[in-house]
Amino acid sequence: MSGAVARADDAVRGAPLSASELRRLSLAARLPVAWTASPRRRRLLVLGLAAPGFVLVAATPLHRALALLILGVLLFGAALQFRRRTEPVFVRAEAADLWPPPTPTPWRHPHA
């Protein structure tokens, strides 16, 4: 089973980015680079996005509101959907040396 997963992962990394994936990558570039620079930081970002939804679902016995439960499930699902749609794009962009974007050098005054 792990061999099949490794082959699928290699196929994902070797394929060129499509126009929609490049568009997703440009949208993700609006986030601070420090948040998306590594897979570990992207996982932490998803945990941060999923936390409010998880808290709403876990606190259902306290608030007993169906609307808040549904909102929590939707927020949690949105965070997981964000991860599912963006992580393969980040992996392929890293393989093609498109991500992380080059960091600009700080501008220095020429007379300083």
C-alpha positions as CSV (number, residue, x, y, z in Angstrom):
1,M,0.0,0.0,0.0
2,S,2.8,2.5,0.8
3,G,4.3,1.9,-2.6
4,A,1.1,2.9,-4.3
5,V,1.0,6.1,-2.2
6,A,4.6,6.9,-3.0
7,R,4.0,6.5,-6.7
8,A,0.9,8.7,-6.5
9,D,2.9,11.3,-4.6
10,D,5.6,11.2,-7.2
11,A,3.1,11.7,-10.0
12,V,1.6,14.7,-8.2
13,R,5.0,16.3,-7.8
14,G,6.1,15.6,-11.4
15,A,3.0,17.1,-13.1
16,P,3.1,20.8,-14.1
17,L,0.8,23.2,-12.4
18,S,-2.4,24.0,-14.3
19,A,-3.8,27.5,-14.7
20,S,-6.3,27.0,-11.8
21,E,-3.5,25.8,-9.5
22,L,-1.4,28.8,-10.3
23,R,-4.3,31.0,-9.5
24,R,-4.8,29.2,-6.2
25,L,-1.1,29.6,-5.5
26,S,-1.3,33.3,-6.2
27,L,-4.3,33.6,-3.9
28,A,-2.3,31.8,-1.2
29,A,0.6,34.2,-1.8
30,R,-1.6,36.9,-0.2
31,L,-1.1,35.2,3.1
32,P,2.1,36.0,5.0
33,V,5.0,33.9,3.6
34,A,5.9,32.9,7.2
35,W,2.6,31.1,7.5
36,T,3.0,29.1,4.4
37,A,6.7,28.6,4.0
38,S,6.9,25.0,5.2
39,P,4.5,22.1,5.4
40,R,4.7,22.2,9.2
41,R,3.6,25.9,9.3
42,R,0.8,25.2,6.8
43,R,-0.5,22.4,9.1
44,L,-0.4,24.8,12.1
45,L,-2.3,27.4,9.9
46,V,-5.0,24.8,9.3
47,L,-5.2,24.0,13.0
48,G,-5.6,27.7,13.7
49,L,-8.4,27.9,11.1
50,A,-10.1,24.8,12.4
51,A,-10.0,25.7,16.1
52,P,-13.1,28.0,16.2
53,G,-15.2,25.3,14.5
54,F,-13.8,22.6,16.8
55,V,-14.6,24.7,19.9
56,L,-18.1,25.3,18.7
57,V,-18.7,21.6,18.1
58,A,-17.0,20.5,21.4
59,A,-19.0,23.1,23.4
60,T,-22.4,21.9,22.1
61,P,-23.4,20.5,25.5
62,L,-22.8,24.0,27.0
63,H,-24.5,26.2,24.4
64,R,-27.1,23.7,23.2
65,A,-27.7,25.7,20.0
66,L,-28.2,23.8,16.8
67,A,-27.2,26.9,14.7
68,L,-23.8,27.1,16.5
69,L,-23.2,23.4,16.1
70,I,-23.9,23.7,12.3
71,L,-21.7,26.8,12.1
72,G,-18.9,24.9,13.9
73,V,-19.1,21.9,11.5
74,L,-19.1,24.3,8.6
75,L,-16.0,26.2,9.9
76,F,-14.2,23.0,10.6
77,G,-15.0,21.6,7.2
78,A,-13.9,24.8,5.5
79,A,-10.5,24.6,7.2
80,L,-10.1,21.0,6.1
81,Q,-11.2,21.8,2.6
82,F,-8.7,24.7,2.4
83,R,-5.9,22.2,3.4
84,R,-7.2,19.6,0.8
85,R,-7.2,22.1,-2.0
86,T,-4.0,24.0,-1.3
87,E,-1.5,21.4,0.0
88,P,-1.0,19.6,-3.3
89,V,-0.5,22.9,-5.1
90,F,2.1,23.9,-2.5
91,V,3.9,20.5,-2.9
92,R,4.0,20.8,-6.7
93,A,5.1,24.4,-6.5
94,E,7.9,23.5,-4.2
95,A,9.0,20.7,-6.5
96,A,9.0,23.2,-9.4
97,D,10.9,25.8,-7.3
98,L,8.0,28.2,-7.5
99,W,7.4,28.3,-3.7
100,P,8.3,29.8,-1.4
101,P,8.6,33.1,-3.4
102,P,12.0,34.7,-3.2
103,T,12.4,37.1,-0.3
104,P,13.2,40.6,-1.4
105,T,16.4,42.1,0.0
106,P,15.8,45.0,2.3
107,W,16.2,48.4,0.7
108,R,19.1,50.4,2.0
109,H,19.6,54.1,1.4
110,P,22.6,54.5,-0.9
111,H,24.2,57.1,1.4
112,A,23.8,55.2,4.6
